[in-house]
Amino acid sequence: MKKLSIYFQVVIALLFINLIHKIVREIPGSMNLTAEGMIGILFTTGMAGILAISIILLLLGKKQGLLLGMIPAVWAMLQWIVVHVIRGYPDQNGIWWYPIFPIIQGALIIYFSVLAMKNE
């Protein structure tokens, strides 16, 4: 196996951080939603699956992992609007600024994925 470029390594690390965030916080948090609980669990688990597949593709040196990884990155940036603003669910920690973390994760994934596409 050839050595992975630093660009792929950065994207893999960011995708891994977002995957852990989904597993540790978002999937258990979606179980607490009332009417949309099952939809939230399925959708969040699906995004976690896309992240895992993207990581595997990048580890294999496939550029398709960059494009695939941008799907959950965009969702991470928009999810708080759907869940907290449109649906009206308060943040599970009660901290108003907590959505900043997934927004930054999504923005960094997109930025470094674009950078990797340009340099690979």
Biopython code that builds the backbone (N, CA, C, O; Angstrom):
import numpy as np
from Bio.PDB.StructureBuilder import StructureBuilder

atoms = [
    (1, "MET", "N", (0.847, -1.183, 0.000)),
    (1, "MET", "CA", (0.000, 0.000, 0.000)),
    (1, "MET", "C", (0.885, 1.236, 0.000)),
    (1, "MET", "O", (1.814, 1.360, 0.798)),
    (2, "LYS", "N", (0.576, 2.138, -0.908)),
    (2, "LYS", "CA", (1.374, 3.357, -0.958)),
    (2, "LYS", "C", (1.047, 4.256, 0.228)),
    (2, "LYS", "O", (-0.016, 4.149, 0.840)),
    (3, "LYS", "N", (1.965, 5.121, 0.526)),
    (3, "LYS", "CA", (1.782, 6.033, 1.642)),
    (3, "LYS", "C", (0.695, 7.056, 1.301)),
    (3, "LYS", "O", (0.683, 7.608, 0.200)),
    (4, "LEU", "N", (-0.206, 7.304, 2.235)),
    (4, "LEU", "CA", (-1.268, 8.287, 2.025)),
    (4, "LEU", "C", (-0.705, 9.691, 2.084)),
    (4, "LEU", "O", (0.188, 9.979, 2.881)),
    (5, "SER", "N", (-1.228, 10.565, 1.238)),
    (5, "SER", "CA", (-0.784, 11.951, 1.258)),
    (5, "SER", "C", (-1.253, 12.629, 2.544)),
    (5, "SER", "O", (-2.190, 12.177, 3.201)),
    (6, "ILE", "N", (-0.587, 13.706, 2.878)),
    (6, "ILE", "CA", (-0.941, 14.454, 4.081)),
    (6, "ILE", "C", (-2.356, 15.016, 3.966)),
    (6, "ILE", "O", (-3.052, 15.168, 4.970)),
    (7, "TYR", "N", (-2.779, 15.323, 2.745)),
    (7, "TYR", "CA", (-4.134, 15.853, 2.534)),
    (7, "TYR", "C", (-5.184, 14.805, 2.891)),
    (7, "TYR", "O", (-6.168, 15.114, 3.563)),
    (8, "PHE", "N", (-4.979, 13.580, 2.450)),
    (8, "PHE", "CA", (-5.902, 12.497, 2.800)),
    (8, "PHE", "C", (-5.875, 12.247, 4.303)),
    (8, "PHE", "O", (-6.920, 12.011, 4.910)),
    (9, "GLN", "N", (-4.701, 12.295, 4.904)),
    (9, "GLN", "CA", (-4.580, 12.040, 6.336)),
    (9, "GLN", "C", (-5.366, 13.065, 7.152)),
    (9, "GLN", "O", (-6.016, 12.714, 8.137)),
    (10, "VAL", "N", (-5.306, 14.324, 6.742)),
    (10, "VAL", "CA", (-6.038, 15.374, 7.457)),
    (10, "VAL", "C", (-7.541, 15.144, 7.345)),
    (10, "VAL", "O", (-8.264, 15.236, 8.337)),
    (11, "VAL", "N", (-8.007, 14.846, 6.140)),
    (11, "VAL", "CA", (-9.444, 14.616, 5.942)),
    (11, "VAL", "C", (-9.891, 13.389, 6.725)),
    (11, "VAL", "O", (-10.962, 13.404, 7.331)),
    (12, "ILE", "N", (-9.095, 12.335, 6.722)),
    (12, "ILE", "CA", (-9.435, 11.127, 7.491)),
    (12, "ILE", "C", (-9.564, 11.472, 8.971)),
    (12, "ILE", "O", (-10.504, 11.024, 9.628)),
    (13, "ALA", "N", (-8.643, 12.254, 9.497)),
    (13, "ALA", "CA", (-8.690, 12.634, 10.918)),
    (13, "ALA", "C", (-9.953, 13.437, 11.224)),
    (13, "ALA", "O", (-10.609, 13.200, 12.238)),
    (14, "LEU", "N", (-10.295, 14.383, 10.354)),
    (14, "LEU", "CA", (-11.485, 15.195, 10.584)),
    (14, "LEU", "C", (-12.763, 14.367, 10.470)),
    (14, "LEU", "O", (-13.696, 14.546, 11.254)),
    (15, "LEU", "N", (-12.804, 13.465, 9.498)),
    (15, "LEU", "CA", (-13.962, 12.585, 9.361)),
    (15, "LEU", "C", (-14.100, 11.680, 10.584)),
    (15, "LEU", "O", (-15.211, 11.413, 11.042)),
    (16, "PHE", "N", (-12.976, 11.211, 11.105)),
    (16, "PHE", "CA", (-12.990, 10.352, 12.290)),
    (16, "PHE", "C", (-13.527, 11.110, 13.504)),
    (16, "PHE", "O", (-14.303, 10.564, 14.289)),
    (17, "ILE", "N", (-13.114, 12.361, 13.654)),
    (17, "ILE", "CA", (-13.619, 13.184, 14.756)),
    (17, "ILE", "C", (-15.125, 13.358, 14.637)),
    (17, "ILE", "O", (-15.845, 13.238, 15.627)),
    (18, "ASN", "N", (-15.606, 13.643, 13.422)),
    (18, "ASN", "CA", (-17.045, 13.809, 13.217)),
    (18, "ASN", "C", (-17.793, 12.501, 13.450)),
    (18, "ASN", "O", (-18.899, 12.509, 13.990)),
    (19, "LEU", "N", (-17.199, 11.377, 13.046)),
    (19, "LEU", "CA", (-17.816, 10.070, 13.276)),
    (19, "LEU", "C", (-17.957, 9.790, 14.775)),
    (19, "LEU", "O", (-19.010, 9.340, 15.228)),
    (20, "ILE", "N", (-16.914, 10.053, 15.529)),
    (20, "ILE", "CA", (-16.968, 9.848, 16.984)),
    (20, "ILE", "C", (-18.030, 10.756, 17.603)),
    (20, "ILE", "O", (-18.763, 10.334, 18.498)),
    (21, "HIS", "N", (-18.116, 12.006, 17.129)),
    (21, "HIS", "CA", (-19.139, 12.938, 17.624)),
    (21, "HIS", "C", (-20.536, 12.383, 17.374)),
    (21, "HIS", "O", (-21.411, 12.499, 18.232)),
    (22, "LYS", "N", (-20.748, 11.788, 16.218)),
    (22, "LYS", "CA", (-22.054, 11.201, 15.911)),
    (22, "LYS", "C", (-22.349, 10.018, 16.829)),
    (22, "LYS", "O", (-23.458, 9.886, 17.348)),
    (23, "ILE", "N", (-21.357, 9.165, 17.024)),
    (23, "ILE", "CA", (-21.557, 7.967, 17.850)),
    (23, "ILE", "C", (-21.781, 8.327, 19.315)),
    (23, "ILE", "O", (-22.652, 7.755, 19.971)),
    (24, "VAL", "N", (-21.004, 9.267, 19.825)),
    (24, "VAL", "CA", (-21.038, 9.591, 21.254)),
    (24, "VAL", "C", (-22.192, 10.520, 21.620)),
    (24, "VAL", "O", (-22.794, 10.364, 22.682)),
    (25, "ARG", "N", (-22.509, 11.490, 20.749)),
    (25, "ARG", "CA", (-23.484, 12.500, 21.129)),
    (25, "ARG", "C", (-24.752, 12.498, 20.294)),
    (25, "ARG", "O", (-25.850, 12.540, 20.849)),
    (26, "GLU", "N", (-24.628, 12.451, 18.978)),
    (26, "GLU", "CA", (-25.810, 12.662, 18.145)),
    (26, "GLU", "C", (-26.739, 11.451, 18.080)),
    (26, "GLU", "O", (-27.958, 11.615, 18.133)),
    (27, "ILE", "N", (-26.200, 10.257, 17.967)),
    (27, "ILE", "CA", (-27.080, 9.078, 17.932)),
    (27, "ILE", "C", (-27.805, 8.905, 19.267)),
    (27, "ILE", "O", (-29.023, 8.724, 19.265)),
    (28, "PRO", "N", (-27.106, 8.953, 20.413)),
    (28, "PRO", "CA", (-27.857, 8.883, 21.677)),
    (28, "PRO", "C", (-28.815, 10.058, 21.856)),
    (28, "PRO", "O", (-29.902, 9.890, 22.409)),
    (29, "GLY", "N", (-28.421, 11.250, 21.391)),
    (29, "GLY", "CA", (-29.300, 12.415, 21.505)),
    (29, "GLY", "C", (-30.547, 12.287, 20.662)),
    (29, "GLY", "O", (-31.619, 12.746, 21.057)),
    (30, "SER", "N", (-30.415, 11.661, 19.492)),
    (30, "SER", "CA", (-31.594, 11.496, 18.630)),
    (30, "SER", "C", (-32.577, 10.496, 19.226)),
    (30, "SER", "O", (-33.755, 10.506, 18.868)),
    (31, "MET", "N", (-32.120, 9.639, 20.123)),
    (31, "MET", "CA", (-33.023, 8.697, 20.787)),
    (31, "MET", "C", (-33.959, 9.410, 21.760)),
    (31, "MET", "O", (-35.011, 8.881, 22.119)),
    (32, "ASN", "N", (-33.573, 10.611, 22.182)),
    (32, "ASN", "CA", (-34.385, 11.368, 23.132)),
    (32, "ASN", "C", (-35.453, 12.224, 22.458)),
    (32, "ASN", "O", (-36.325, 12.767, 23.136)),
    (33, "LEU", "N", (-35.395, 12.353, 21.123)),
    (33, "LEU", "CA", (-36.415, 13.129, 20.431)),
    (33, "LEU", "C", (-37.720, 12.358, 20.465)),
    (33, "LEU", "O", (-37.724, 11.129, 20.390)),
    (34, "THR", "N", (-38.822, 13.073, 20.577)),
    (34, "THR", "CA", (-40.120, 12.405, 20.751)),
    (34, "THR", "C", (-40.643, 11.807, 19.451)),
    (34, "THR", "O", (-40.372, 10.641, 19.165)),
    (35, "ALA", "N", (-41.368, 12.556, 18.675)),
    (35, "ALA", "CA", (-42.043, 12.023, 17.495)),
    (35, "ALA", "C", (-41.068, 11.620, 16.391)),
    (35, "ALA", "O", (-41.283, 10.617, 15.710)),
    (36, "GLU", "N", (-40.018, 12.381, 16.215)),
    (36, "GLU", "CA", (-39.069, 12.115, 15.131)),
    (36, "GLU", "C", (-37.894, 11.260, 15.577)),
    (36, "GLU", "O", (-36.876, 11.205, 14.887)),
    (37, "GLY", "N", (-38.015, 10.599, 16.705)),
    (37, "GLY", "CA", (-36.908, 9.831, 17.249)),
    (37, "GLY", "C", (-36.362, 8.790, 16.289)),
    (37, "GLY", "O", (-35.151, 8.719, 16.078)),
    (38, "MET", "N", (-37.234, 7.981, 15.707)),
    (38, "MET", "CA", (-36.779, 6.919, 14.809)),
    (38, "MET", "C", (-36.163, 7.494, 13.537)),
    (38, "MET", "O", (-35.159, 6.980, 13.045)),
    (39, "ILE", "N", (-36.760, 8.558, 13.008)),
    (39, "ILE", "CA", (-36.201, 9.202, 11.811)),
    (39, "ILE", "C", (-34.825, 9.764, 12.139)),
    (39, "ILE", "O", (-33.890, 9.624, 11.351)),
    (40, "GLY", "N", (-34.700, 10.392, 13.284)),
    (40, "GLY", "CA", (-33.412, 10.956, 13.697)),
    (40, "GLY", "C", (-32.352, 9.890, 13.879)),
    (40, "GLY", "O", (-31.205, 10.064, 13.466)),
    (41, "ILE", "N", (-32.737, 8.784, 14.500)),
    (41, "ILE", "CA", (-31.789, 7.678, 14.703)),
    (41, "ILE", "C", (-31.329, 7.121, 13.365)),
    (41, "ILE", "O", (-30.133, 6.921, 13.152)),
    (42, "LEU", "N", (-32.268, 6.868, 12.463)),
    (42, "LEU", "CA", (-31.921, 6.310, 11.158)),
    (42, "LEU", "C", (-31.062, 7.277, 10.337)),
    (42, "LEU", "O", (-30.074, 6.874, 9.725)),
    (43, "PHE", "N", (-31.448, 8.548, 10.332)),
    (43, "PHE", "CA", (-30.712, 9.529, 9.538)),
    (43, "PHE", "C", (-29.303, 9.731, 10.093)),
    (43, "PHE", "O", (-28.332, 9.753, 9.337)),
    (44, "THR", "N", (-29.195, 9.878, 11.400)),
    (44, "THR", "CA", (-27.881, 10.090, 12.018)),
    (44, "THR", "C", (-26.997, 8.852, 11.860)),
    (44, "THR", "O", (-25.798, 8.972, 11.606)),
    (45, "THR", "N", (-27.581, 7.672, 12.009)),
    (45, "THR", "CA", (-26.821, 6.442, 11.802)),
    (45, "THR", "C", (-26.385, 6.317, 10.345)),
    (45, "THR", "O", (-25.278, 5.860, 10.059)),
    (46, "GLY", "N", (-27.257, 6.723, 9.428)),
    (46, "GLY", "CA", (-26.893, 6.723, 8.007)),
    (46, "GLY", "C", (-25.722, 7.649, 7.719)),
    (46, "GLY", "O", (-24.816, 7.296, 6.963)),
    (47, "MET", "N", (-25.738, 8.830, 8.319)),
    (47, "MET", "CA", (-24.615, 9.769, 8.138)),
    (47, "MET", "C", (-23.331, 9.189, 8.738)),
    (47, "MET", "O", (-22.248, 9.364, 8.180)),
    (48, "ALA", "N", (-23.452, 8.505, 9.866)),
    (48, "ALA", "CA", (-22.280, 7.856, 10.466)),
    (48, "ALA", "C", (-21.746, 6.770, 9.535)),
    (48, "ALA", "O", (-20.534, 6.598, 9.405)),
    (49, "GLY", "N", (-22.654, 6.040, 8.890)),
    (49, "GLY", "CA", (-22.245, 5.023, 7.921)),
    (49, "GLY", "C", (-21.521, 5.629, 6.730)),
    (49, "GLY", "O", (-20.516, 5.089, 6.268)),
    (50, "ILE", "N", (-22.035, 6.757, 6.229)),
    (50, "ILE", "CA", (-21.365, 7.443, 5.120)),
    (50, "ILE", "C", (-19.976, 7.898, 5.543)),
    (50, "ILE", "O", (-19.027, 7.799, 4.766)),
    (51, "LEU", "N", (-19.851, 8.395, 6.770)),
    (51, "LEU", "CA", (-18.533, 8.800, 7.274)),
    (51, "LEU", "C", (-17.578, 7.608, 7.316)),
    (51, "LEU", "O", (-16.420, 7.724, 6.913)),
    (52, "ALA", "N", (-18.054, 6.474, 7.798)),
    (52, "ALA", "CA", (-17.206, 5.281, 7.888)),
    (52, "ALA", "C", (-16.771, 4.809, 6.503)),
    (52, "ALA", "O", (-15.608, 4.460, 6.300)),
    (53, "ILE", "N", (-17.704, 4.797, 5.551)),
    (53, "ILE", "CA", (-17.359, 4.385, 4.184)),
    (53, "ILE", "C", (-16.359, 5.354, 3.571)),
    (53, "ILE", "O", (-15.426, 4.939, 2.882)),
    (54, "SER", "N", (-16.554, 6.641, 3.822)),
    (54, "SER", "CA", (-15.629, 7.657, 3.302)),
    (54, "SER", "C", (-14.221, 7.464, 3.862)),
    (54, "SER", "O", (-13.235, 7.578, 3.133)),
    (55, "ILE", "N", (-14.136, 7.175, 5.140)),
    (55, "ILE", "CA", (-12.829, 6.937, 5.764)),
    (55, "ILE", "C", (-12.157, 5.724, 5.136)),
    (55, "ILE", "O", (-10.964, 5.759, 4.836)),
    (56, "ILE", "N", (-12.916, 4.657, 4.938)),
    (56, "ILE", "CA", (-12.353, 3.438, 4.337)),
    (56, "ILE", "C", (-11.861, 3.721, 2.922)),
    (56, "ILE", "O", (-10.766, 3.299, 2.550)),
    (57, "LEU", "N", (-12.665, 4.438, 2.126)),
    (57, "LEU", "CA", (-12.247, 4.775, 0.765)),
    (57, "LEU", "C", (-10.961, 5.596, 0.758)),
    (57, "LEU", "O", (-10.073, 5.364, -0.062)),
    (58, "LEU", "N", (-10.867, 6.555, 1.673)),
    (58, "LEU", "CA", (-9.655, 7.379, 1.738)),
    (58, "LEU", "C", (-8.449, 6.561, 2.187)),
    (58, "LEU", "O", (-7.338, 6.768, 1.699)),
    (59, "LEU", "N", (-8.665, 5.640, 3.110)),
    (59, "LEU", "CA", (-7.560, 4.776, 3.531)),
    (59, "LEU", "C", (-7.057, 3.901, 2.384)),
    (59, "LEU", "O", (-5.893, 3.504, 2.349)),
    (60, "LEU", "N", (-7.964, 3.610, 1.447)),
    (60, "LEU", "CA", (-7.586, 2.838, 0.259)),
    (60, "LEU", "C", (-7.030, 3.730, -0.848)),
    (60, "LEU", "O", (-6.659, 3.244, -1.916)),
    (61, "GLY", "N", (-6.973, 5.043, -0.586)),
    (61, "GLY", "CA", (-6.418, 5.979, -1.553)),
    (61, "GLY", "C", (-7.381, 6.411, -2.639)),
    (61, "GLY", "O", (-6.949, 6.906, -3.680)),
    (62, "LYS", "N", (-8.676, 6.237, -2.424)),
    (62, "LYS", "CA", (-9.700, 6.587, -3.412)),
    (62, "LYS", "C", (-10.210, 8.008, -3.176)),
    (62, "LYS", "O", (-10.609, 8.360, -2.066)),
    (63, "LYS", "N", (-10.190, 8.821, -4.239)),
    (63, "LYS", "CA", (-10.654, 10.208, -4.126)),
    (63, "LYS", "C", (-12.156, 10.310, -3.917)),
    (63, "LYS", "O", (-12.642, 11.337, -3.442)),
    (64, "GLN", "N", (-12.896, 9.271, -4.261)),
    (64, "GLN", "CA", (-14.344, 9.294, -4.071)),
    (64, "GLN", "C", (-14.708, 9.508, -2.601)),
    (64, "GLN", "O", (-15.780, 10.024, -2.286)),
    (65, "GLY", "N", (-13.812, 9.110, -1.716)),
    (65, "GLY", "CA", (-14.041, 9.317, -0.292)),
    (65, "GLY", "C", (-14.127, 10.782, 0.080)),
    (65, "GLY", "O", (-14.806, 11.141, 1.043)),
    (66, "LEU", "N", (-13.444, 11.635, -0.673)),
    (66, "LEU", "CA", (-13.507, 13.074, -0.405)),
    (66, "LEU", "C", (-14.901, 13.614, -0.689)),
    (66, "LEU", "O", (-15.470, 14.348, 0.118)),
    (67, "LEU", "N", (-15.446, 13.242, -1.846)),
    (67, "LEU", "CA", (-16.791, 13.708, -2.205)),
    (67, "LEU", "C", (-17.843, 13.126, -1.275)),
    (67, "LEU", "O", (-18.757, 13.828, -0.842)),
    (68, "LEU", "N", (-17.713, 11.855, -0.974)),
    (68, "LEU", "CA", (-18.674, 11.202, -0.095)),
    (68, "LEU", "C", (-18.635, 11.816, 1.306)),
    (68, "LEU", "O", (-19.677, 11.977, 1.943)),
    (69, "GLY", "N", (-17.444, 12.158, 1.784)),
    (69, "GLY", "CA", (-17.298, 12.742, 3.110)),
    (69, "GLY", "C", (-17.882, 14.139, 3.230)),
    (69, "GLY", "O", (-18.155, 14.607, 4.335)),
    (70, "MET", "N", (-18.074, 14.807, 2.097)),
    (70, "MET", "CA", (-18.649, 16.157, 2.144)),
    (70, "MET", "C", (-20.152, 16.130, 2.429)),
    (70, "MET", "O", (-20.709, 17.130, 2.883)),
    (71, "ILE", "N", (-20.808, 15.010, 2.170)),
    (71, "ILE", "CA", (-22.259, 14.920, 2.427)),
    (71, "ILE", "C", (-22.552, 15.091, 3.917)),
    (71, "ILE", "O", (-23.339, 15.967, 4.274)),
    (72, "PRO", "N", (-21.947, 14.284, 4.805)),
    (72, "PRO", "CA", (-22.205, 14.509, 6.229)),
    (72, "PRO", "C", (-21.615, 15.821, 6.741)),
    (72, "PRO", "O", (-22.080, 16.357, 7.747)),
    (73, "ALA", "N", (-20.590, 16.346, 6.055)),
    (73, "ALA", "CA", (-20.010, 17.626, 6.471)),
    (73, "ALA", "C", (-21.014, 18.752, 6.249)),
    (73, "ALA", "O", (-21.191, 19.613, 7.111)),
    (74, "VAL", "N", (-21.665, 18.741, 5.102)),
    (74, "VAL", "CA", (-22.694, 19.752, 4.836)),
    (74, "VAL", "C", (-23.847, 19.584, 5.829)),
    (74, "VAL", "O", (-24.371, 20.564, 6.359)),
    (75, "TRP", "N", (-24.232, 18.333, 6.072)),
    (75, "TRP", "CA", (-25.315, 18.087, 7.027)),
    (75, "TRP", "C", (-24.930, 18.575, 8.423)),
    (75, "TRP", "O", (-25.772, 19.126, 9.132)),
    (76, "ALA", "N", (-23.684, 18.385, 8.826)),
    (76, "ALA", "CA", (-23.243, 18.843, 10.154)),
    (76, "ALA", "C", (-23.402, 20.356, 10.290)),
    (76, "ALA", "O", (-23.690, 20.868, 11.372)),
    (77, "MET", "N", (-23.211, 21.059, 9.182)),
    (77, "MET", "CA", (-23.339, 22.514, 9.222)),
    (77, "MET", "C", (-24.802, 22.965, 9.229)),
    (77, "MET", "O", (-25.106, 24.061, 9.702)),
    (78, "LEU", "N", (-25.703, 22.137, 8.713)),
    (78, "LEU", "CA", (-27.112, 22.521, 8.612)),
    (78, "LEU", "C", (-28.016, 21.858, 9.650)),
    (78, "LEU", "O", (-29.148, 22.293, 9.859)),
    (79, "GLN", "N", (-27.526, 20.826, 10.288)),
    (79, "GLN", "CA", (-28.353, 20.028, 11.200)),
    (79, "GLN", "C", (-28.947, 20.860, 12.326)),
    (79, "GLN", "O", (-30.119, 20.691, 12.659)),
    (80, "TRP", "N", (-28.179, 21.738, 12.908)),
    (80, "TRP", "CA", (-28.673, 22.527, 14.034)),
    (80, "TRP", "C", (-29.854, 23.406, 13.614)),
    (80, "TRP", "O", (-30.750, 23.665, 14.417)),
    (81, "ILE", "N", (-29.858, 23.865, 12.362)),
    (81, "ILE", "CA", (-30.973, 24.682, 11.889)),
    (81, "ILE", "C", (-32.248, 23.836, 11.844)),
    (81, "ILE", "O", (-33.310, 24.275, 12.285)),
    (82, "VAL", "N", (-32.131, 22.622, 11.308)),
    (82, "VAL", "CA", (-33.299, 21.744, 11.197)),
    (82, "VAL", "C", (-33.793, 21.323, 12.583)),
    (82, "VAL", "O", (-34.988, 21.397, 12.869)),
    (83, "VAL", "N", (-32.878, 20.886, 13.433)),
    (83, "VAL", "CA", (-33.276, 20.327, 14.733)),
    (83, "VAL", "C", (-33.685, 21.410, 15.725)),
    (83, "VAL", "O", (-34.734, 21.301, 16.359)),
    (84, "HIS", "N", (-32.870, 22.453, 15.866)),
    (84, "HIS", "CA", (-33.110, 23.433, 16.932)),
    (84, "HIS", "C", (-33.971, 24.616, 16.491)),
    (84, "HIS", "O", (-34.764, 25.126, 17.283)),
    (85, "VAL", "N", (-33.828, 25.056, 15.246)),
    (85, "VAL", "CA", (-34.587, 26.228, 14.811)),
    (85, "VAL", "C", (-35.934, 25.810, 14.222)),
    (85, "VAL", "O", (-36.977, 26.289, 14.665)),
    (86, "ILE", "N", (-35.919, 24.923, 13.230)),
    (86, "ILE", "CA", (-37.162, 24.543, 12.561)),
    (86, "ILE", "C", (-38.017, 23.635, 13.444)),
    (86, "ILE", "O", (-39.202, 23.898, 13.647)),
    (87, "ARG", "N", (-37.407, 22.559, 13.972)),
    (87, "ARG", "CA", (-38.170, 21.618, 14.801)),
    (87, "ARG", "C", (-38.356, 22.118, 16.236)),
    (87, "ARG", "O", (-39.270, 21.667, 16.926)),
    (88, "GLY", "N", (-37.516, 23.032, 16.692)),
    (88, "GLY", "CA", (-37.692, 23.652, 17.998)),
    (88, "GLY", "C", (-37.216, 22.853, 19.193)),
    (88, "GLY", "O", (-37.608, 23.147, 20.322)),
    (89, "TYR", "N", (-36.375, 21.844, 18.974)),
    (89, "TYR", "CA", (-35.846, 21.081, 20.102)),
    (89, "TYR", "C", (-34.689, 21.844, 20.740)),
    (89, "TYR", "O", (-33.786, 22.298, 20.039)),
    (90, "PRO", "N", (-34.710, 21.989, 22.070)),
    (90, "PRO", "CA", (-33.575, 22.660, 22.720)),
    (90, "PRO", "C", (-32.335, 21.761, 22.662)),
    (90, "PRO", "O", (-32.443, 20.542, 22.525)),
    (91, "ASP", "N", (-31.179, 22.374, 22.767)),
    (91, "ASP", "CA", (-29.955, 21.583, 22.771)),
    (91, "ASP", "C", (-29.962, 20.704, 24.014)),
    (91, "ASP", "O", (-30.362, 21.140, 25.093)),
    (92, "GLN", "N", (-29.512, 19.454, 23.851)),
    (92, "GLN", "CA", (-29.599, 18.510, 24.962)),
    (92, "GLN", "C", (-28.706, 18.881, 26.140)),
    (92, "GLN", "O", (-28.935, 18.418, 27.258)),
    (93, "ASN", "N", (-27.698, 19.707, 25.904)),
    (93, "ASN", "CA", (-26.854, 20.164, 27.004)),
    (93, "ASN", "C", (-27.332, 21.487, 27.575)),
    (93, "ASN", "O", (-26.869, 21.910, 28.635)),
    (94, "GLY", "N", (-28.254, 22.144, 26.883)),
    (94, "GLY", "CA", (-28.719, 23.453, 27.325)),
    (94, "GLY", "C", (-27.697, 24.556, 27.062)),
    (94, "GLY", "O", (-27.784, 25.633, 27.651)),
    (95, "ILE", "N", (-26.741, 24.296, 26.192)),
    (95, "ILE", "CA", (-25.693, 25.263, 25.886)),
    (95, "ILE", "C", (-25.967, 25.815, 24.504)),
    (95, "ILE", "O", (-25.950, 25.064, 23.529)),
    (96, "TRP", "N", (-26.218, 27.107, 24.393)),
    (96, "TRP", "CA", (-26.626, 27.694, 23.120)),
    (96, "TRP", "C", (-25.537, 27.638, 22.065)),
    (96, "TRP", "O", (-25.846, 27.583, 20.875)),
    (97, "TRP", "N", (-24.266, 27.649, 22.466)),
    (97, "TRP", "CA", (-23.172, 27.712, 21.495)),
    (97, "TRP", "C", (-22.655, 26.347, 21.075)),
    (97, "TRP", "O", (-21.717, 26.273, 20.281)),
    (98, "TYR", "N", (-23.235, 25.262, 21.582)),
    (98, "TYR", "CA", (-22.728, 23.928, 21.259)),
    (98, "TYR", "C", (-22.780, 23.598, 19.759)),
    (98, "TYR", "O", (-21.885, 22.902, 19.280)),
    (99, "PRO", "N", (-23.779, 24.060, 18.994)),
    (99, "PRO", "CA", (-23.795, 23.766, 17.551)),
    (99, "PRO", "C", (-22.589, 24.321, 16.790)),
    (99, "PRO", "O", (-22.360, 23.944, 15.640)),
    (100, "ILE", "N", (-21.830, 25.196, 17.407)),
    (100, "ILE", "CA", (-20.635, 25.729, 16.742)),
    (100, "ILE", "C", (-19.641, 24.603, 16.442)),
    (100, "ILE", "O", (-18.951, 24.655, 15.424)),
    (101, "PHE", "N", (-19.554, 23.589, 17.305)),
    (101, "PHE", "CA", (-18.587, 22.511, 17.106)),
    (101, "PHE", "C", (-18.846, 21.711, 15.833)),
    (101, "PHE", "O", (-17.917, 21.547, 15.042)),
    (102, "PRO", "N", (-20.065, 21.202, 15.590)),
    (102, "PRO", "CA", (-20.277, 20.485, 14.328)),
    (102, "PRO", "C", (-20.178, 21.398, 13.105)),
    (102, "PRO", "O", (-19.781, 20.952, 12.028)),
    (103, "ILE", "N", (-20.536, 22.672, 13.268)),
    (103, "ILE", "CA", (-20.400, 23.606, 12.140)),
    (103, "ILE", "C", (-18.931, 23.735, 11.747)),
    (103, "ILE", "O", (-18.596, 23.703, 10.563)),
    (104, "ILE", "N", (-18.065, 23.878, 12.734)),
    (104, "ILE", "CA", (-16.630, 23.992, 12.454)),
    (104, "ILE", "C", (-16.097, 22.680, 11.892)),
    (104, "ILE", "O", (-15.276, 22.697, 10.974)),
    (105, "GLN", "N", (-16.544, 21.544, 12.422)),
    (105, "GLN", "CA", (-16.120, 20.250, 11.884)),
    (105, "GLN", "C", (-16.488, 20.137, 10.412)),
    (105, "GLN", "O", (-15.655, 19.754, 9.590)),
    (106, "GLY", "N", (-17.731, 20.468, 10.077)),
    (106, "GLY", "CA", (-18.179, 20.391, 8.692)),
    (106, "GLY", "C", (-17.398, 21.317, 7.780)),
    (106, "GLY", "O", (-17.007, 20.927, 6.680)),
    (107, "ALA", "N", (-17.169, 22.547, 8.233)),
    (107, "ALA", "CA", (-16.425, 23.512, 7.422)),
    (107, "ALA", "C", (-14.987, 23.041, 7.184)),
    (107, "ALA", "O", (-14.467, 23.181, 6.078)),
    (108, "LEU", "N", (-14.349, 22.490, 8.205)),
    (108, "LEU", "CA", (-12.975, 22.001, 8.043)),
    (108, "LEU", "C", (-12.915, 20.787, 7.111)),
    (108, "LEU", "O", (-11.991, 20.670, 6.306)),
    (109, "ILE", "N", (-13.892, 19.891, 7.217)),
    (109, "ILE", "CA", (-13.924, 18.728, 6.328)),
    (109, "ILE", "C", (-14.051, 19.192, 4.881)),
    (109, "ILE", "O", (-13.334, 18.705, 4.006)),
    (110, "ILE", "N", (-14.959, 20.126, 4.628)),
    (110, "ILE", "CA", (-15.147, 20.623, 3.269)),
    (110, "ILE", "C", (-13.893, 21.330, 2.773)),
    (110, "ILE", "O", (-13.447, 21.089, 1.651)),
    (111, "TYR", "N", (-13.326, 22.193, 3.592)),
    (111, "TYR", "CA", (-12.132, 22.941, 3.188)),
    (111, "TYR", "C", (-10.982, 22.000, 2.828)),
    (111, "TYR", "O", (-10.383, 22.136, 1.761)),
    (112, "PHE", "N", (-10.673, 21.061, 3.700)),
    (112, "PHE", "CA", (-9.540, 20.177, 3.448)),
    (112, "PHE", "C", (-9.843, 19.139, 2.361)),
    (112, "PHE", "O", (-8.922, 18.659, 1.700)),
    (113, "SER", "N", (-11.106, 18.791, 2.171)),
    (113, "SER", "CA", (-11.456, 17.904, 1.060)),
    (113, "SER", "C", (-11.225, 18.600, -0.273)),
    (113, "SER", "O", (-10.680, 18.003, -1.201)),
    (114, "VAL", "N", (-11.638, 19.863, -0.371)),
    (114, "VAL", "CA", (-11.394, 20.637, -1.592)),
    (114, "VAL", "C", (-9.898, 20.804, -1.811)),
    (114, "VAL", "O", (-9.416, 20.677, -2.937)),
    (115, "LEU", "N", (-9.167, 21.086, -0.750)),
    (115, "LEU", "CA", (-7.711, 21.217, -0.849)),
    (115, "LEU", "C", (-7.075, 19.917, -1.315)),
    (115, "LEU", "O", (-6.157, 19.931, -2.135)),
    (116, "ALA", "N", (-7.552, 18.812, -0.804)),
    (116, "ALA", "CA", (-7.015, 17.499, -1.218)),
    (116, "ALA", "C", (-7.335, 17.211, -2.670)),
    (116, "ALA", "O", (-6.503, 16.657, -3.390)),
    (117, "MET", "N", (-8.548, 17.583, -3.118)),
    (117, "MET", "CA", (-8.907, 17.344, -4.529)),
    (117, "MET", "C", (-8.016, 18.161, -5.465)),
    (117, "MET", "O", (-7.650, 17.696, -6.544)),
    (118, "LYS", "N", (-7.673, 19.371, -5.051)),
    (118, "LYS", "CA", (-6.827, 20.215, -5.896)),
    (118, "LYS", "C", (-5.391, 19.720, -5.954)),
    (118, "LYS", "O", (-4.709, 19.893, -6.965)),
    (119, "ASN", "N", (-4.931, 19.103, -4.868)),
    (119, "ASN", "CA", (-3.509, 18.700, -4.782)),
    (119, "ASN", "C", (-3.265, 17.230, -5.056)),
    (119, "ASN", "O", (-2.113, 16.796, -5.028)),
    (120, "GLU", "N", (-4.271, 16.467, -5.312)),
    (120, "GLU", "CA", (-4.084, 15.034, -5.574)),
    (120, "GLU", "C", (-4.232, 14.741, -7.054)),
    (120, "GLU", "O", (-4.108, 13.589, -7.470)),
]
sb = StructureBuilder()
sb.init_structure("model")
sb.init_model(0)
sb.init_chain("A")
sb.init_seg("    ")
for serial, (resi, resn, name, xyz) in enumerate(atoms, 1):
    if name == "N":
        sb.init_residue(resn, " ", resi, " ")
    sb.init_atom(name, np.array(xyz, "f"), 0.0, 1.0, " ", f" {name:<3s}", serial, name[0])
structure = sb.get_structure()
